[in-house]
């Protein structure tokens, strides 16, 4: 006989909790409750809830085939992990609070080095992680991680520490998602997101403010990570790329950062980068770079001419204007390439004019959305109506 009332009560309980297995989209094998008002009996209901997060984590299964849902009630002060070193948990967990500011989590132990470390599969949602001293926030060493709608605050740091550490150093990780995250840091001490030996992850809608480093990527295996809608405010360094290839940066917003991008690799994809970017001409002189046309009319330069060397490109950059001056009173075309002339990303036309004193320059915006990596060479080719002429070229840059 089916206990309809019992089943209905379970459904009601899931609804009142604000989350059920169907909403999570995961196979939950057990559920535990944590509340400052609980009795601490066994965590099976709110009345019997554990009063500490570590109590629930210690009671949860560590079987690789289990996944425990841990629900946190709001707390009028904070949940204190109060554990030395890196409190490490090996099971599979879905840990869910009620709001990124309603259930603060700290580790106030004098010998703590992090708040929580997870070596199994983990998903975190609606949590508030508060760091003090030199204590790191959350460390994750397993692929497929999830963190959504969480807040990290490290304004109370007194020494360097990391808010979110994705650590695949013991075994390359992949396939994680972090989205809708806020990190309020300390400009002298906080590294907001550290990605080490982890690939093909997605980072969406992150607001990172007042950090020493917003995003740090290292290890050669940290390839093809995707970043979209990142807002980096008033950081010493917004994005620091020390290693890894093929990362994708889309809709990145820098505001007030001392250095927007520190890129030691030069192999990323950039699109729609927004910042207060100054402009400068290259070369920084009145001479420019002379690009001779072919001897034949309407024929491109046989060998493209270097406008800016790879060594000169120390940061990602955009070209916003091409300025050119023709050597004769006729029409010229100038095109630019970032791959030694295999393909061309800009094509401009000018008409030179001659008067009694000098030839007159003409300029045209490239209207390009291309953002080029550090170490990118720019070359140019030109042609003219009559052939055998030359054009002097400058490019106007915005370095990110």
Secondary structure, 3 states (H helix, E strand, C coil): CCCHHHHHHHHHHHHHHCCCHHHHCCCCCEEEEECCCCCCCCCCCCCCCECCHHHHHHHCCCCCCCCEEEEECCCCCCEECCCCECCEECCCEEEECCCCCCCEEECCCCCECEEEEECCCEEEECCEEEEEECCEEEEECCCCCEEECCEEEEEEECCCEEEEEEECCCCCEECCEEEEEEEECCCCCEEEEEEECEECCEEEEEEEECCCEEEEEECCCCCCCEEEEEEEECCCEEEEECCCCCCEEEEEEEECCCEEEEECCCCCEEEEEECCCCEEEECCCCCCEEEECCCCCCCCCCCCEEEECCCCCCCCEEEEEEEEEECCCCEEEEEEECCCCCCCCEEEEEECEECCCCEECEEEECCCCCCECCCCCEEEEEEECCCCCEEEEEEEEEEC
